[in-house]
Amino acid sequence: MSALSPDTAAFAPAFDPLVPHPLHVRNPYHVYAQLREHAPMYRSPHGVWIASRHSEVSFMLKDAHFGRGYFYFENMSKRLGPGIVDQPVYASARNMMVMKDGEDHLRVRNAVARGFSHKRIEAMRPFMRSVMSDLVDAALKKTAFDVMLDLAFPLPSAVICHLIGIPEQDWPKFSRRSANGSRALEPAPLSPLELFEQNRAVNEAHAYFQWLIELRRREPGDDLTSLLIAAEADGLITRAETIDNLRMMFVGGQETTVNTIGNGLLALYRHPDQLRALKSDMALLPDAVTEMVRYDSAVQMTPRQAREDIEVAGASIKAGETILCIVASANRDSAAWPEAESFDISRRNSYPLSFGGGPHYCLGAQLGQVETEVALQTIFERLPDLKPEIDNPRWLPGTVVFRGLQSLPATA
């Protein structure tokens, strides 16, 4: 049974959701609403399926018929030539747990998970508060500052460096937002220049993390690198997997938290009633952060590949075909949330799909939640008169996978 009914076959969204048109980057949600209504399983002109409703997205994120790495590199070779997967940026990705499935994925995930226990993450709160306090001190010395540049980005950067065990004098090496490698996650192929730059960044990261591993072998600490060295000794992971999963911490864990902080602040200041409610009752903060994640997701979509032929909501998906699950659209589905287009920090028992689902549920979800809580609490306590410029914010250009602010000027 084909997914393309006569109505669906004639449907075309206002903007291609896989191309970063400036108007779509500014507000993708009206296109997502069109897709949910007219073509919930949409076959794009690029040949990939796009899922936009909560029911289908949730199903494919969790069901064993779909995977994150199955056929991914095979499909890439077909599109871009067999040599592409040997390029450092993609060879590195093969070792990352997010690109593995089944037992191979579980093996690497179990090793990395040693650094993400609930107790370990909660114990980092004082460190996060100290970092945020120093960032606010520096911002207050300026007549005007940028929330993204001066507050939102430096916190996750410092937290990941601390988590991994990078010596503090080296933290500035990881402080450039453009250097985290997230461009390679976009559906659009890398240009030759972008590929060169990404490969160079990977090679530099490999050299640094090889050095860091040798340092932590001599001087072990209470950090992820030391834990992965122990996992190597136990035969759980290889050296290449250790190096590339350390790099993955920055690729996957930095931009997401930066954008959650920025998008969340923007939503709060655009909804002053919600801002007042939160400031008057900070016990609402955990649920407020969950609502920020749902309402304007830092990660807009995540791919899956079908392991075998399967039908989903009338769409006949062939083995090996790619489905882009638009989690940001699923989070706005009224079938899953009442008044889903509204921003309401009082929602309870809300489970947005921004962190994925099933075996690939994000290991760093709790870390991102705690970082955002600490960032917002510190901002409200130290910058009670913060006035961000919310009328015409500058969004990150050239991305459809991530959604975040490029800058958010403010005064205090």
N, C-alpha and C positions, 0 to 999 in steps of 0.2 A: 504494500500500500504506500503510495507516494505521499510525502508531506505537502506537495505542491498542489493544493486545490486551485481551481481557476482564479479565485480571489488572491490567494497567496502568490501564485505564479506572476501575477501582474503587479504585486506590491514591490515598492522600492522605498527604503527609508529616506528621510530628508537628507541625511549625510551617511556616507559609508562608515559604519562603526569601526572599521579597521584602518581608516585613514585619518590622521590627526588634522582635520580641517579646523581652522581657528574657532569658528562658531561652535563646532562640536566639542572642542576642548573646553570652551567656556562653559557649556551646559549640555552634557550628553543625555540628560534624563528625558527630554521630550522624544528623542529618537528611541530610547529604550521603551518608552510607553507605547510608541507606534509598533515596535517589534512584538511586545507582549500581546497587543491587541490583534494585530494583523498577521504576524508570522512568527509565532513563538519558537519554531524550529526553522530558521531562515537559511537557505543555501546561498551564500554570498557569491558575487561574481569572481571571487578569488578561489572558489572551489572548496571552502571550508564551511562547516555548519556553524550557526550562531544560535545558542540557546539563551533565552532571555527571561523565562518564567521560573518562579521558585521551584515548582514541582519537578521540572525536567533538570534544572541545574543541580538541585540537591541530589536527585537520583544519580546523575552521572558523576558527581564528585565522590559518591560513596559506593557505587555498585562495582563489583569485581569485573564486569564486562568492559570497564574503561580503566585506562591507566595514564600516568603522566609521561612516561618515557617510551611506552610501546610505540614502535614505528616512527618516533619523532625524528631520529637521525636518518632513518631510511627515507622518510618523506623529504627531509631537507636535501639529501643527496639527489633525489629525483628532480627537485626544483632548481637547485643551484649548482649541481655537478658533484661527482663523487669526492673530489678533493676538499670540499668545504668542511667536512667533519673532522679533517686532520688539522685544520687551523687551530691555533692554541686556545682561542676563546671557546670553541665548541668541544675540543678534546678535553678541556677543563670541565665543561658542563657535564660530560659523561660521568665524571666521578662524583658529582654532587648528588646527595640523597634525593633532592627534589626531582631529579631526572631518572631515578631508578624506580623499579616496581617489584612487587612480590617479595621473595625472600632476600633478594639483593638489597632492596630498599630497607627492609626491616633490620637487616644486619648493620647497615651504616647508621640508620636512625637510632638504633639502640645505643650505639657508641656515642653519637652526638648528644643524645638525650641526657647523658650523665651530667652535662653542664647546665641543664634547664629544669632541675627539680624545683618544685614549689618553694621549698625551704631556701634554696640558693637564691632564687629570684627575689623573694621577700627580704632576704638579708641584704640586698643591694639598695634598698630604699634610702638609707642614710647617705650612701655614696651619691645617689642621684640627687638628693636634696642639696648636698654640698655643691655639686656641679651646677645645679640650677641657681643656687644662691650667688655663686661667683659670676654666672652669666648675667644675672639681673644687676649685680653691682656694676659690671662693666657697661651694661646698657644705660644705666642711670647717669653715667658720666657724659652721655651724649645728649644733645638737645632733641634729637630725633633718632630713631633706630629702626631696624627692620626685624620684625618678629621672626621671620624665617631664618635670616642670616645670623642674627645675634642670639636667638633663643632656641628655636625649634630644631635647627640642624646640629648645633654643637652637642646637645645632650645625647642623642642616640649614638653619635660618633664616639663620644667619650665612653659611653656605657659598653659598646661593643669592644672597644680597645681594652677596657678594664676586664670584661668577661673573658676575652681571649688570652689576656696576660701580656699584652704589648707594653713594653716599657714606656713610661709617661713621656719621656723626651721624644719618642717616635710618634706620638699621637697626631701631631700636625701633618704627617705624611698621609693620613687617612681623613683629613678634614675638608677635602675638596668635594663638593657635591657631585660634580660631573665625573668623578673618578671611580664611582662604585660599580660600574659595569652593567647597570640596569638597561641600557639601550639595547643590548643583545637579546633582551626578553621581548622586544616589540615584534609584532607580526611582520612588519616591513623589513626586507633584507637590509643588511648593512651595506653602505656604500664602500667602495675600495678604501677611501680615506678612513671611514669609521672602522672598518675591519682592521686596518693597520694600527689604529689607535687602541682598539680593544685588545688586539694581540700583544701590543707593547705593554699595556697595563697588566695583562695576565702574566706575562713573563717577569715583569717587575715584582708582582705580588708573589709569584712562585719563589723568586730568589729571596724575598724578605721572609716569607713563612718558613722556608728551609732553614734560614738563619735562626728564626725564632724557635723552631723545634730543637735545634742544637743547643740554644741557650737554655730552654726549659728542660732539656735532658740533663744538663749540668746543674741547673738551679730550678728544680720543680717548684711549682706554686699551686695555689688553690684557684686554678683557672682552666678554661676549656682546652687549651693547648696541652697542658700537662695530663689532663684526663684522656685526650686522644692518643698521646704517646703511650699511656698505659693500655689503651685499647689495642694499639698496634702490637704491643708486647704480648697481649692475650690472643693475638691472631684474628681479631674481629675486623680490622680494616687495614688497608695498605697505606704506605707512605703517601702515594699520590692522592688517595682519598682524604687523608688527613689534611694535606695542603689545600686541596680544592674545596673542602667543606669549611675550612677556616675562611677562605676567600668568599664562600657563599654567605657567611654572616653579614658581610658588607653589601653584597649584591641584593640579598633578600630582606635583610633586617634593618637597613638604615633608611632607605627612601620611604618605606612603609610607615615607620613611626614618625618621621619628619612630617609626612603628609597628613597623618592622623591628627597630630597636634595642630597643624595649620588649618586643615579643613574643619576641625572641631571648634577652634576659636572663631573662625569665620562664621560658622553656623550659630554659635552662641551670640555673637555680637549682632548678627542679623535677626536674631529672635530675642529681643531684650527681655521679654517676659520669662523666657527660659533661663537667661543669664541671671536675672534677679532671683529666680527660684533656686538656682544652684548656689549662688553666693549666700543666700539666707539659710541654706541647709546643705552643708558639704557632705552629709551622709548620702546624698544623691549622686555623688561623684562617680562611683563604679558603674551605676546604671547609665549615667550621663555619657560616659566614655563609650559604653556599648552602643548607645544611640548614635553617637557621632560616627562610629564605625559603620553602622547600618545606613545612616542617612546620606553620607557622602564618602563612600569607601575609597581608601587610599589605593587599593588594588581594584581595578575595574573588571578585569577578566582573567581567566586562567584556562589553559588548554587541556584537553583530554583526547586520547586516541582510543577508538573502538578496537578491542582485541579480536572481535569476531562480528559477523553480520548481526545486526540487531535493529529492531524497530522501536522508536521512541516518539510518542505523541504523533504517530502517523508518518514519521520520517524514517525512511529506509536507509540506515547508515551501514556502509560497507566496512569490513575489517580494514583497519589501517587509516580510515578517514579521521580527520581532525575536527573536533567540536570545540569552539571557543565558548566557554561558560561565562556569561556576563553576570558575575556575582553582584555587581552594583545595581543591575536591573532587577535581579531576583530579590534584592533587599528592599526594593520599592514596590513589590508585588502585593496588591491589596488582598489577594487570596491567602497570604501568609501573615500580614499585619494590618490591623484596622487603621484607616487613614494613613496609609503607608507613605504618602507624599509629604506628610507633616513631620516636623521635628519636635519630638516630645520626650524630654529626658525622664519623665515619670514612667515610661514603659517598664514592665516587669517581665521576667522570663523570656527575654528576647535573644534569639540566636542567629545573628546575621551570618551570611556565608562568606564574608570577606576573608576569613582565615582558611577557607577550603572546607574539606570534610573527608571522612573516611581515613584510610591509612596515611594520606598526605595532609591531614590537619596540621596547621602550622605549629611547629615546636615553640616558636617565639611568641605565640599569642599572649601568654601571660606577661612576658617581658614587655611587650608593647603596651599592654594595658597599664602596667605599673608605671612605666615611663611617662605615659600620657597623664595619668593621675597626678604624679609628682610635678610634672611641668605645669599643669593647670592650677594645682593648689598653690604652688610657689608664686605663679603670676598673680593670682587673685590676692594673695597675702601681701606681696611686695609691691605690686603695681595696681592698686585698687582703682586708680583713675586712668587706666590704660585706654587709649583712644586709637584703635587701628583704623586705617583707611579701607572701609569695607565696600564702598560703592562701586569701584571698578578695579577689582584685584587682578593682578597679573598671574595667569596660570602657566604652569610648565608647558612649553610648546613641544610639539613633535612626539607626543606620547599618547597612546590610547590604553595601554596596560596600567600605567600609574596615573593618578589624578592628584595634583597638589599645587600649591601656590609657589610661584617663583619668588615672589616677594610680598611682604605685607607691612608697608611702612606704618609707623605708629609713634605716638608721643605718650608721655606718662605724666 
